Amino acid sequence: MKDPYILEDGTLKNLLGITDYKELQQAETDIGYVKLINANREIHQECSPELLRRVHKHIFGDIFDWAGEYRTVPLYKTEVVIPGLSLEYARPEDIEHRLEETMHEMNEFNWEGKGIDEITKNFSGFIARIWRIHPFRDGNTRATLTFSSIFAKQHGFEMDMSTLLDHLGRIEDKETGKILRYSLRDKLVLAALDEKDYPEPEHFERLIKQAIECGISKKIDSLSDIIER
């Protein structure tokens, strides 16, 4: 099947007229960074597939004319942590149903009175399930994390987005090419694997716990500043 989202040179079609893959990646980073940070202030809506679509539109609306729309083609993306293979993402016709099912469970889960370890384990699992659906042609990691940040704030365990953004990229040794630190996406892949493929969710869970702890710390510091004034 021909991918309608791709230019002849393999770059995603975009509103910026960019035809170089790396240049488009940089533009996505530059334009999307502020949108990622301010999404909590700009978007207020109950957890739902529509919220996820709105988040994607908010982040990528200046780059792609299909921002906020579910993809219409299958996806196959090779991953470093499962060498040369791809996860099996949702078929286009299953995206809406699977999102509704997962988000219904998120909304029904009782988050109150839970310790940080229990919150981290369950929340990380839900995030990995949403990400595994991969509802959009591009930008799924950033949209899923932003959506999750909004949900967390609504349920009293605000995450620090800067902690997550610091881990977006993979760090490699420039001389040897050895991976020094795996990316947030790499950790999501391992967390989203089927049981038969021996998932390793602990790597992603550690990062989410770190983001929650940092979010709590910043909230306490902010309250302390207000009190001192």
C-alpha positions in Angstrom: 0.0 0.0 0.0 1.4 3.4 -1.0 1.8 5.6 2.1 -0.2 8.9 1.4 1.7 10.7 4.2 5.2 10.3 2.5 6.9 12.4 -0.1 8.8 10.7 -2.9 12.1 11.2 -1.0 10.7 9.4 2.1 10.1 12.6 4.2 6.7 13.1 5.8 4.5 15.6 3.9 4.4 18.8 6.0 3.1 22.3 6.0 6.6 23.8 6.2 7.7 22.5 2.7 10.6 20.6 4.2 11.9 17.7 2.2 14.9 16.7 4.3 14.2 14.1 7.0 16.7 15.5 9.6 15.6 19.0 9.0 12.0 18.0 9.6 12.9 16.3 12.8 14.6 19.4 14.0 11.6 21.6 13.1 9.3 19.2 15.0 11.6 19.5 18.0 11.8 23.3 17.8 8.2 24.0 17.2 6.7 21.3 19.4 8.8 21.9 22.5 6.9 24.9 23.7 3.6 23.2 22.8 4.5 20.2 24.9 5.4 22.3 27.9 2.2 24.5 27.8 -0.3 21.8 27.0 -1.3 21.5 30.7 -2.3 25.2 30.7 -3.9 25.2 27.2 -6.0 22.1 27.3 -8.6 21.1 29.9 -10.8 18.2 29.1 -11.7 14.8 30.5 -9.6 11.8 29.6 -10.9 10.5 26.2 -9.8 9.7 22.7 -10.9 13.2 21.8 -8.5 14.7 24.3 -5.6 12.7 22.8 -6.6 14.0 19.3 -6.7 17.5 20.6 -3.3 17.2 22.2 -1.8 15.9 18.9 -3.4 18.8 17.1 -2.0 21.3 19.6 1.5 20.0 19.3 1.7 19.3 15.5 -1.0 21.6 14.0 1.6 23.9 12.6 3.6 21.1 10.9 1.1 18.5 9.5 -2.3 19.1 8.0 -3.4 15.7 9.4 -2.5 16.6 13.0 -5.2 15.3 15.4 -6.5 12.8 12.8 -6.0 9.0 13.2 -3.8 7.4 10.7 -5.3 5.5 7.8 -2.4 3.2 7.0 -0.7 0.3 8.9 2.6 1.1 10.6 5.9 -0.8 10.7 8.8 0.7 12.6 12.0 -1.2 13.3 13.2 -0.8 16.9 16.8 -0.9 18.3 15.7 -2.8 21.5 14.0 -5.6 19.5 16.7 -5.6 16.8 15.3 -5.0 13.4 11.7 -5.9 14.4 8.6 -3.8 14.9 5.7 -4.0 17.4 2.4 -4.8 16.0 0.5 -1.6 16.2 -3.3 -1.3 16.0 -5.0 -1.6 12.6 -6.5 1.7 11.6 -10.0 0.4 11.9 -9.3 -0.7 15.5 -7.8 2.5 16.8 -10.9 4.2 18.2 -12.2 1.1 19.9 -8.9 0.3 21.6 -8.4 3.9 22.8 -11.9 4.0 24.2 -11.4 0.7 26.0 -8.1 1.7 27.6 -9.2 5.2 28.6 -12.4 3.8 30.1 -10.2 1.6 32.3 -8.0 4.6 33.2 -11.0 6.7 34.3 -12.6 3.8 36.2 -9.4 3.0 38.1 -9.3 4.3 41.7 -6.2 6.5 41.8 -7.0 8.0 45.3 -5.1 6.7 48.3 -2.5 4.8 46.3 1.2 4.9 47.0 3.6 6.2 44.4 4.8 2.7 43.5 1.3 1.4 42.8 0.4 4.5 40.9 3.6 4.3 38.9 3.1 0.6 37.9 -0.6 1.0 36.9 -0.1 4.4 35.2 2.9 3.2 33.2 0.9 0.2 32.0 -1.9 2.4 30.7 0.5 4.8 29.0 2.3 1.8 27.3 -1.1 0.5 26.1 -2.1 3.8 24.6 1.3 4.2 22.9 1.2 0.7 21.5 -2.0 1.6 19.6 0.0 4.3 17.8 -3.1 6.2 16.6 -1.2 8.8 14.5 1.1 8.6 11.6 3.8 10.4 13.5 4.2 12.1 16.9 2.7 9.3 19.0 5.3 9.4 21.8 5.0 13.1 22.4 1.3 13.2 22.1 0.9 10.2 24.5 3.2 11.7 27.1 1.5 15.1 27.0 -1.9 13.4 27.3 -0.6 11.4 30.2 0.7 14.5 31.9 -2.7 16.2 31.7 -4.4 13.0 33.1 -1.9 12.8 35.9 -2.5 16.4 36.9 -6.2 15.9 36.9 -5.8 12.9 39.3 -3.4 14.5 41.8 0.0 13.1 40.9 1.3 15.7 38.5 4.3 14.6 36.4 7.3 16.9 35.5 7.3 17.0 31.7 10.9 18.3 31.6 12.1 15.0 33.2 10.5 13.1 30.4 11.7 15.5 27.6 15.2 15.1 28.9 15.0 11.4 28.0 13.4 11.7 24.5 16.6 11.1 22.7 19.0 8.2 22.7 22.6 9.0 23.8 25.4 7.3 21.9 29.2 7.4 22.1 30.3 9.5 19.1 33.4 7.4 18.5 32.2 3.8 19.0 28.4 4.3 18.4 27.7 2.4 21.6 24.4 3.3 23.2 25.1 5.1 26.5 21.4 5.7 27.4 18.3 4.4 25.7 15.6 6.8 24.7 12.2 7.1 26.2 10.8 5.5 23.1 13.1 2.5 23.6 11.8 2.1 27.1 8.2 2.3 25.9 8.8 -0.4 23.3 10.1 -2.7 26.1 7.1 -1.9 28.3 4.6 -2.4 25.4 5.8 -5.9 24.4 3.3 -8.8 24.5 3.8 -11.1 27.4 5.1 -13.9 25.1 7.9 -11.5 24.1 9.1 -11.0 27.6 8.4 -7.3 28.3 10.7 -5.2 30.5 8.4 -2.5 31.9 10.7 -1.6 34.8 12.8 0.7 32.6 9.8 2.9 31.7 8.4 2.6 35.2 11.5 4.0 36.7 11.4 7.1 34.4 7.7 7.7 35.1 8.3 7.4 38.9 11.1 9.9 38.6 8.8 12.3 36.7 6.1 12.0 39.3 8.5 12.5 42.2 10.0 15.5 40.5 6.5 16.9 39.9 5.6 16.4 43.5 8.8 18.1 44.6 8.2 21.1 42.4 4.6 21.4 43.6 5.8 21.4 47.2 8.4 24.1 46.4 5.8 26.2 44.6 3.4 26.0 47.6 6.3 26.9 50.0 7.1 30.0 47.9 3.5 31.1 48.1 3.3 30.6 51.8 6.6 32.5 52.4 5.3 35.4 50.5 
